[in-house]
Amino acid sequence: MSDQGAYDRNQRAAEREHDLVIDRGTRLTEASTRDTQEAIKLDLLINSGAAVAILAFISTLASRSGITLANLKSVTNSPYWFTEGSVFAGLTAGFAYLSNSKYASFSLSIRYGNILI
């Protein structure tokens, strides 16, 4: 009887440890996903804001009388890069959504034994 009792205690301890590891992994995955989403949002905000600021700067320069189009040529290329950064931030957000969706689907298929992919 004592062997069965020790076995049961060890099994319950192993199950508790397993649950703790699973919970820790779940919380770390959620935190990394949340942090990644926030970083993508920040990247989108910075690039979009910079593009708008550069456009406002160019329009201010263009309204001045002493500035020619040749003088603005070096400045007019920069909104392209900020706009490209915004587009890539949007694409990254889309790919992050797809990868998180597939990861969640895979995780559910392992947990419940059915394939949802």
C-alpha positions as CSV (number, residue, x, y, z in Angstrom):
1,M,0.0,0.0,0.0
2,S,2.8,2.4,0.7
3,D,4.3,1.8,-2.7
4,Q,1.0,2.8,-4.3
5,G,0.7,5.8,-2.1
6,A,4.2,7.0,-3.0
7,Y,3.5,6.3,-6.7
8,D,0.3,8.5,-6.5
9,R,2.2,11.3,-4.7
10,N,5.0,11.2,-7.3
11,Q,2.4,11.2,-10.1
12,R,0.5,14.2,-8.7
13,A,3.8,16.0,-8.1
14,A,4.9,15.3,-11.7
15,E,1.5,16.5,-13.0
16,R,1.7,19.7,-11.0
17,E,5.2,20.4,-12.4
18,H,4.0,19.6,-15.9
19,D,1.1,22.1,-15.4
20,L,3.5,24.7,-14.2
21,V,5.8,24.3,-17.2
22,I,2.9,24.4,-19.6
23,D,1.5,27.5,-17.8
24,R,4.9,29.2,-17.9
25,G,5.3,28.4,-21.6
26,T,1.9,29.8,-22.4
27,R,2.5,33.0,-20.5
28,L,5.9,33.5,-22.2
29,T,4.3,32.9,-25.6
30,E,1.5,35.4,-24.9
31,A,4.0,38.0,-23.6
32,S,6.3,37.6,-26.7
33,T,3.3,37.8,-29.0
34,R,2.0,40.9,-27.3
35,D,5.4,42.6,-27.3
36,T,5.9,41.8,-31.0
37,Q,2.5,43.3,-31.8
38,E,3.4,46.5,-29.8
39,A,6.8,46.8,-31.6
40,I,5.0,46.5,-35.0
41,K,2.5,49.2,-34.0
42,L,5.4,51.4,-32.8
43,D,7.2,50.9,-36.1
44,L,4.1,51.7,-38.0
45,L,3.5,54.8,-35.9
46,I,7.1,56.1,-36.2
47,N,7.3,55.6,-40.0
48,S,3.9,57.1,-40.7
49,G,4.6,60.1,-38.4
50,A,7.9,60.7,-40.1
51,A,6.4,60.5,-43.6
52,V,3.8,63.1,-42.6
53,A,6.4,65.3,-41.0
54,I,8.6,65.2,-44.0
55,L,5.7,66.0,-46.3
56,A,4.8,69.0,-44.1
57,F,8.4,70.1,-44.2
58,I,8.6,69.8,-48.0
59,S,5.4,71.8,-48.4
60,T,6.7,74.5,-46.1
61,L,9.9,74.6,-48.1
62,A,8.1,74.6,-51.4
63,S,5.9,77.6,-50.3
64,R,9.0,79.8,-49.8
65,S,10.0,82.0,-52.7
66,G,13.7,81.4,-52.7
67,I,13.5,77.6,-53.0
68,T,13.6,75.9,-56.4
69,L,12.6,72.4,-57.4
70,A,16.2,71.4,-57.7
71,N,16.8,72.4,-54.1
72,L,13.9,70.1,-53.0
73,K,15.0,67.1,-55.0
74,S,17.2,65.8,-52.2
75,V,14.5,66.1,-49.6
76,T,11.7,64.6,-51.8
77,N,13.2,61.1,-51.8
78,S,12.9,60.6,-48.1
79,P,9.1,60.2,-47.8
80,Y,9.5,57.1,-50.1
81,W,11.6,55.4,-47.4
82,F,9.3,56.2,-44.6
83,T,6.3,55.1,-46.6
84,E,8.1,51.9,-47.5
85,G,8.8,51.4,-43.7
86,S,5.0,51.8,-43.0
87,V,4.1,49.3,-45.8
88,F,6.6,46.8,-44.4
89,A,5.3,47.3,-40.9
90,G,1.8,46.5,-42.2
91,L,3.1,43.4,-44.0
92,T,4.9,42.3,-40.8
93,A,1.7,42.7,-38.9
94,G,-0.1,40.6,-41.4
95,F,2.5,37.9,-41.3
96,A,2.6,38.0,-37.5
97,Y,-1.2,37.5,-37.5
98,L,-0.8,34.5,-39.8
99,S,2.0,32.9,-37.9
100,N,0.2,33.4,-34.6
101,S,-3.0,31.9,-36.1
102,K,-1.1,28.8,-37.3
103,Y,0.7,28.5,-34.0
104,A,-2.6,28.6,-32.1
105,S,-4.1,26.1,-34.5
106,F,-1.2,23.7,-34.1
107,S,-1.2,24.2,-30.3
108,L,-4.9,23.3,-30.2
109,S,-4.4,20.3,-32.4
110,I,-1.8,18.9,-30.1
111,R,-3.8,19.7,-27.0
112,Y,-7.1,18.2,-28.2
113,G,-5.8,15.6,-30.6
114,N,-7.5,17.0,-33.7
115,I,-5.9,18.7,-36.7
116,L,-7.2,22.2,-37.4
117,I,-4.6,23.3,-39.9
